[in-house]
Structure formats: structure tokens, C-alpha cells
Amino acid sequence: MNESSACIVFTDAAIKRGDRTIWQHGNFTIPAGSVTAIVGTNGTGKTTMMKAELGLLPLSHGSLTVLGKPAGEMNKRIGYVPQSYVSDVDSNLTAEQSVLLGLTGTRFGIHPVTKTQKAKAHEAMEFTGIVDKAHYRLSELSGGLRQRVAIAQALVCDPQLLMLDEPLANLDLASQRSTVHVLAKLNRELGMTIQVVAHDLNMLLPILTGAVYLLDGHPHYADMHKVLDSDLLTHLYGTQVQVVTTPQGDMFVTPTPDEPRDQPQDMHTAAEVAQLHHHEHGTDTATAHQ
């Protein structure tokens, strides 16, 4: 992979907290234009990895470049949505005021807002489908709409890379779907590289091109057709997992803790699942992955 097609590059990267190594021997490249999940069980270092990519946590070994520069140096071209945004954001702000924070950088003090900044905020809200909520206070919006406000705030500076930490957590099914729709649109129409820390892959499967999986203390990257493997996912999550497709081509990663490992199951191979995955979404998916 040439340098221009690489978004994030790990080279023998490791990170510690105190004397404990969180993960090590990270050697992989995340392509530009991809939609990637960081997956693993609790405590394996998913959020730690994202913080390292933002330059917020130093590596204990190796190197990490993001958008061609050492981690932290290109943060102005990165949109970041923390897991705590929906609960931590000041609920007295309007949606527009919150999105404008992506340009003014702080909610404290008086910051004159230019017409250009307002136009950028309006554009971001329109793209995420919340422009009609611009003057609603965040306390008046659902969790799903607040999540879209968070994404609009991250978009307002025209980032090349959008990073989201558990963006679907604590959202109902409809809100999860609308959030994934926004991410798909960003990738498809703007070619934006997207990285998502995720506990559950199911809702994201239609848009994912690859995944970083934290296994046995080492991070690995693979295309989704390789990640969608029952043996790998069973090892990763520590419980029996199968990759299931419906007759309509919908895919599910399903834990089956009550079934013995040697019981025959109606499962597709990783290659079959990948083929159905791409076929289901037709031209849109192909375009998004180019």
C-alpha cells in the first residue's frame, strides 16, 4: 500500500499504563477511505487505541502515524466524537450552538460567530439531517438526535478522518440505524475515512470495510471478509459465535453460549458472507469502498 492510500500506520506499536502492557506488536495499515471498527472484549484497549491515534496517550514502543504525520499532529483534520458526548454535553445549548463549538473551540466566554461559521454549521447539520432542530435545546432532543449533533460538530471543520467511540451505545434501534446511515453517507459521498470503536458489529456490518481486532494482547487489522469468521470471533469474544445470513442476505454475528462447539450449525463461510455482504448493498457499497 502506498503512502497516499494509508490513513493510519502502526509500526511495532505498543502502549502501557503503569507497568501493564495494554497491547503490543501492532503492525498494520488502515487504508484511506475505509470504514473500520475497533473490536474486542472490555478491557482490551479499544478506546486506548483511539486515544493513542489522537496523540493523547504516548506509545511505549514503536511508531504511529495518522494522515501522514506522527499521532496528534494532524488532529485539526480529525473529527472526534467521544463516547461520553451524549451524556456530558451541556443540555442548555441549542443544537446550532453545540455544532458551532467545533469552530469556536469552547463554550465559555463570548465568541462572535461569523456568517461563514454559521453557514458551515448549517451545512453540517443539513448533512446529518438535523437542520430543522437547529434552535432546539439539546435537552429537548432524543439521544439519537444528540448523537447526530455530535457528528455535525465533528464535521464542521471538514475532517479527513472521523473517529467515533461507541457511537451506537445506549441508542434505540431506530437511532442506531439513522446514525449508521449518516456514517454511510459521509463515506460514500465525501470519501471520508471513518473509524468506530464498537462492541457489537451487527448494526455496522453493512458499511464496514475492515476491522482492528484486539486479540491476546496484540492488535491486528483485516478486511471484513477475513474478520467474519466464526472461529476468529469465537476466540475474540470468548464465547461461541456464528456468522449467520438470512435468505434476504442480512448478516448477523450471533453468540451461541448454550450450544456445544462440536454441534453442526447452518453457517456460511467467511467468503460466502463477504459475497452476500457486498451484494446486498450493490453499487453504493462498491462506491464507498473504492
Backbone torsions as a table, in degrees:
resi	resn	phi	psi	omega
1	MET	NA	128.4	-178.7
2	ASN	-79.5	166.1	-171.7
3	GLU	-62.9	-36.3	-176.8
4	SER	-67.5	-22.6	-178.7
5	SER	-95.0	0.0	-179.1
6	ALA	-98.1	131.8	176.5
7	CYS	-97.9	-47.9	-178.9
8	ILE	-131.0	131.4	-177.6
9	VAL	-128.0	119.3	174.3
10	PHE	-100.9	130.5	177.4
11	THR	-127.3	105.0	-178.3
12	ASP	46.0	43.5	-173.6
13	ALA	-82.1	143.1	176.3
14	ALA	-144.5	154.5	178.4
15	ILE	-142.4	142.0	-179.6
16	LYS	-124.3	156.3	166.6
17	ARG	-126.7	111.8	-171.2
18	GLY	65.1	-128.3	178.6
19	ASP	-93.4	-0.6	-175.1
20	ARG	-95.7	125.9	174.2
21	THR	-80.0	120.7	-179.6
22	ILE	-77.0	-50.6	171.9
23	TRP	-156.4	160.4	-176.7
24	GLN	-151.8	173.1	178.7
25	HIS	57.8	42.9	175.8
26	GLY	-83.0	111.1	179.7
27	ASN	-133.7	93.8	179.1
28	PHE	-166.0	166.0	179.4
29	THR	-126.7	132.9	174.9
30	ILE	-99.6	121.4	-173.9
31	PRO	-70.2	150.7	170.6
32	ALA	-66.5	144.1	179.7
33	GLY	82.2	4.9	-177.9
34	SER	-91.1	164.2	169.3
35	VAL	-120.7	110.0	-170.0
36	THR	-120.4	137.3	173.2
37	ALA	-101.2	144.6	167.7
38	ILE	-103.5	116.1	-172.8
39	VAL	-125.2	157.4	179.7
40	GLY	157.8	168.4	179.6
41	THR	-74.6	167.7	179.7
42	ASN	-59.2	137.5	176.5
43	GLY	87.3	2.5	-179.1
44	THR	-86.8	-11.1	174.2
45	GLY	106.5	30.0	-179.2
46	LYS	-67.0	-53.5	179.2
47	THR	-66.5	-34.9	176.3
48	THR	-57.7	-40.5	179.2
49	MET	-63.0	-44.1	-179.8
50	MET	-64.7	-39.5	178.1
51	LYS	-65.6	-35.4	175.7
52	ALA	-64.7	-39.5	178.9
53	GLU	-65.0	-29.1	177.7
54	LEU	-85.7	-0.9	-180.0
55	GLY	77.0	14.0	-178.7
56	LEU	-84.2	-22.2	175.9
57	LEU	-127.3	128.0	-178.0
58	PRO	-76.5	148.7	172.7
59	LEU	-73.5	148.8	173.4
60	SER	-91.3	-14.1	179.8
61	HIS	-161.4	152.4	174.3
62	GLY	78.6	-162.8	-177.0
63	SER	-139.6	160.6	-177.8
64	LEU	-147.9	118.9	177.1
65	THR	-115.5	142.6	179.0
66	VAL	-130.5	124.7	-177.0
67	LEU	54.7	37.7	173.3
68	GLY	84.4	-0.8	-178.6
69	LYS	-128.1	161.1	175.6
70	PRO	-55.5	145.5	-177.4
71	ALA	-50.3	132.0	179.6
72	GLY	102.2	-24.1	-175.0
73	GLU	-80.9	-19.6	-177.8
74	MET	-114.5	24.7	-177.4
75	ASN	-61.8	-23.5	178.2
76	LYS	-67.3	-16.5	176.9
77	ARG	-103.9	13.6	-180.0
78	ILE	-118.6	130.4	170.6
79	GLY	-96.9	129.8	-175.3
80	TYR	-126.4	129.0	177.2
81	VAL	-117.7	104.9	-179.0
82	PRO	-72.4	157.7	179.9
83	GLN	-61.0	-32.2	-173.6
84	SER	-84.6	1.4	-172.3
85	TYR	-56.6	-50.2	-172.6
86	VAL	-60.3	-37.5	-178.0
87	SER	-87.7	-28.0	-174.0
88	ASP	-89.8	-21.9	-173.5
89	VAL	-63.8	145.4	179.5
90	ASP	-66.0	113.0	-173.1
91	SER	-73.4	-8.8	177.5
92	ASN	-83.1	-14.9	177.2
93	LEU	-70.8	149.8	169.8
94	THR	-81.5	165.6	177.9
95	ALA	-58.3	-42.8	-179.7
96	GLU	-63.4	-44.7	178.9
97	GLN	-60.8	-38.7	-179.9
98	SER	-66.2	-43.8	179.5
99	VAL	-63.7	-38.2	-180.0
100	LEU	-64.8	-22.7	176.2
101	LEU	-59.1	-26.5	176.6
102	GLY	-65.0	-16.0	177.4
103	LEU	-106.9	-39.1	-177.4
104	THR	-85.4	-24.2	172.6
105	GLY	84.9	-11.4	-179.7
106	THR	-155.8	151.6	176.5
107	ARG	-94.3	-2.3	-175.1
108	PHE	-95.7	145.2	178.5
109	GLY	80.3	-179.7	-178.5
110	ILE	-101.7	123.4	-179.4
111	HIS	-124.7	105.4	176.9
112	PRO	-58.1	134.0	-178.7
113	VAL	-106.0	126.2	-178.2
114	THR	-82.0	164.2	175.9
115	LYS	-61.5	-35.2	179.9
116	THR	-65.2	-42.8	178.7
117	GLN	-65.1	-41.7	178.4
118	LYS	-62.6	-38.3	179.1
119	ALA	-65.4	-39.4	178.2
120	LYS	-65.1	-42.8	178.3
121	ALA	-62.6	-42.6	179.3
122	HIS	-61.4	-41.9	179.6
123	GLU	-62.6	-43.3	179.7
124	ALA	-65.9	-41.0	179.2
125	MET	-68.3	-36.7	177.3
126	GLU	-64.4	-41.4	-179.0
127	PHE	-64.3	-36.6	-178.3
128	THR	-90.9	1.7	173.0
129	GLY	78.8	28.5	-178.3
130	ILE	-126.8	16.0	-176.3
131	VAL	-61.5	-29.3	178.7
132	ASP	-74.6	-7.9	178.7
133	LYS	-104.9	11.8	-171.8
134	ALA	-53.5	-38.2	-174.1
135	HIS	-102.0	9.1	173.2
136	TYR	-79.9	140.1	171.7
137	ARG	-71.4	150.2	-178.0
138	LEU	-61.3	-29.0	177.8
139	SER	-64.9	-17.7	-179.8
140	GLU	-92.6	-5.0	-175.3
141	LEU	-103.5	151.5	175.7
142	SER	-70.9	166.9	177.3
143	GLY	-58.9	-38.8	179.7
144	GLY	-65.1	-40.9	178.3
145	LEU	-69.4	-37.8	176.3
146	ARG	-63.8	-35.1	176.9
147	GLN	-64.2	-37.3	177.8
148	ARG	-70.9	-31.1	172.0
149	VAL	-62.1	-43.3	179.3
150	ALA	-60.9	-42.5	179.0
151	ILE	-65.6	-42.2	178.2
152	ALA	-61.1	-40.0	177.7
153	GLN	-61.4	-39.7	179.3
154	ALA	-70.5	-26.7	-176.1
155	LEU	-84.5	-18.3	-166.8
156	VAL	-64.0	-20.3	178.8
157	CYS	-98.4	16.0	177.9
158	ASP	54.7	59.0	-178.1
159	PRO	-71.8	154.5	170.9
160	GLN	-84.5	-29.7	-176.1
161	LEU	-127.2	130.8	176.6
162	LEU	-114.1	125.8	-177.9
163	MET	-119.8	129.4	-177.4
164	LEU	-131.8	130.9	-179.6
165	ASP	-100.8	108.4	179.8
166	GLU	49.3	58.3	-175.7
167	PRO	-69.0	-16.7	-177.8
168	LEU	-99.2	-2.9	-177.6
169	ALA	-62.8	136.0	175.3
170	ASN	65.2	17.7	174.5
171	LEU	-104.1	148.2	175.6
172	ASP	-74.1	171.8	-172.9
173	LEU	-59.0	-44.4	-178.9
174	ALA	-63.8	-40.0	179.4
175	SER	-68.7	-36.5	175.3
176	GLN	-60.9	-45.9	-179.0
177	ARG	-62.7	-42.5	-179.0
178	SER	-67.2	-35.3	177.6
179	THR	-66.4	-44.0	178.2
180	VAL	-63.3	-37.0	177.8
181	HIS	-60.6	-42.4	178.4
182	VAL	-62.9	-43.5	179.7
183	LEU	-63.4	-41.3	178.3
184	ALA	-61.7	-41.2	-179.8
185	LYS	-64.6	-41.5	178.1
186	LEU	-61.1	-44.0	-179.0
187	ASN	-69.7	-44.1	-175.1
188	ARG	-71.3	-46.5	-172.1
189	GLU	-89.9	-30.6	-178.1
190	LEU	-108.5	-6.8	-178.6
191	GLY	66.9	22.5	-175.4
192	MET	-72.5	137.2	172.8
193	THR	-78.7	132.6	-175.9
194	ILE	-128.3	135.4	176.4
195	GLN	-129.1	131.5	-173.4
196	VAL	-129.7	124.7	166.6
197	VAL	-76.3	125.9	-173.7
198	ALA	-139.7	140.0	173.7
199	HIS	-92.7	-39.0	-178.7
200	ASP	-116.4	124.0	-177.5
201	LEU	-80.1	-20.9	-164.6
202	ASN	-54.0	-51.4	-176.0
203	MET	-67.6	-26.3	-177.0
204	LEU	-88.8	-13.8	-173.0
205	LEU	-51.1	-41.2	-177.2
206	PRO	-61.8	-22.3	-176.0
207	ILE	-110.8	-10.3	-175.8
208	LEU	-74.1	136.8	172.9
209	THR	-103.4	-21.3	-179.7
210	GLY	-165.9	178.4	-179.8
211	ALA	-149.3	144.6	165.6
212	VAL	-96.3	121.9	179.0
213	TYR	-119.2	133.7	-176.6
214	LEU	-97.6	109.3	-171.9
215	LEU	-134.8	126.4	176.9
216	ASP	55.3	35.2	176.4
217	GLY	81.4	8.2	-179.3
218	HIS	-129.5	134.8	174.8
219	PRO	-86.5	140.9	178.4
220	HIS	-132.2	152.1	174.0
221	TYR	-122.0	139.3	176.4
222	ALA	-151.9	154.3	172.1
223	ASP	-63.8	156.2	-174.3
224	MET	-61.5	-31.9	-178.4
225	HIS	-66.3	-21.0	175.5
226	LYS	-89.5	-32.3	179.5
227	VAL	-71.5	-34.4	-179.3
228	LEU	-76.6	66.7	-178.9
229	ASP	-129.8	126.1	-173.4
230	SER	-60.9	-41.1	-179.5
231	ASP	-64.4	-44.4	179.5
232	LEU	-62.2	-47.9	-177.5
233	LEU	-67.5	-33.7	176.1
234	THR	-63.5	-44.2	177.1
235	HIS	-64.8	-41.7	-175.9
236	LEU	-64.0	-45.3	-174.1
237	TYR	-96.2	-7.7	176.7
238	GLY	72.0	19.7	175.4
239	THR	-148.5	154.3	-177.6
240	GLN	-60.2	125.4	-177.7
241	VAL	-127.9	139.2	173.4
242	GLN	-125.8	150.1	175.1
243	VAL	-99.7	116.6	-172.4
244	VAL	-116.5	141.2	170.6
245	THR	-123.1	140.8	176.0
246	THR	-83.8	167.3	175.5
247	PRO	-58.0	-24.1	178.7
248	GLN	-83.3	-4.1	178.6
249	GLY	92.9	2.0	175.8
250	ASP	-71.8	143.5	-176.1
251	MET	-113.0	146.3	177.8
252	PHE	-141.4	139.7	170.9
253	VAL	-101.0	113.0	-166.7
254	THR	-120.3	120.7	173.7
255	PRO	-74.0	140.9	179.2
256	THR	-132.5	68.3	-172.0
257	PRO	-67.6	-18.9	-174.7
258	ASP	-93.7	-1.5	-176.9
259	GLU	-104.9	136.5	178.2
260	PRO	-65.0	150.5	-176.2
261	ARG	-62.1	-29.0	-175.4
262	ASP	-90.5	6.2	-179.7
263	GLN	-78.0	128.1	178.8
264	PRO	-61.1	137.4	179.2
265	GLN	-131.9	150.0	178.7
266	ASP	-81.0	89.5	-174.6
267	MET	-126.6	147.2	174.9
268	HIS	-89.2	154.0	172.4
269	THR	-71.6	163.9	178.9
270	ALA	-58.8	-39.2	-179.6
271	ALA	-65.2	-40.5	178.9
272	GLU	-64.8	-42.5	179.8
273	VAL	-63.9	-43.1	179.8
274	ALA	-60.7	-41.6	180.0
275	GLN	-63.4	-44.9	178.4
276	LEU	-65.8	-38.0	-179.3
277	HIS	-58.3	-47.4	-178.3
278	HIS	-74.4	-36.2	-178.0
279	HIS	-65.5	-37.3	-175.1
280	GLU	-60.0	-34.5	-172.6
281	HIS	-105.8	1.8	167.4
282	GLY	56.9	-139.2	-172.3
283	THR	-64.7	-36.5	-178.4
284	ASP	-57.9	-45.7	-179.0
285	THR	-66.3	-43.3	-180.0
286	ALA	-60.2	-41.2	179.2
287	THR	-64.5	-41.4	-177.7
288	ALA	-64.8	-28.3	-174.6
289	HIS	-91.0	-6.3	-176.7
290	GLN	-73.9	NA	NA
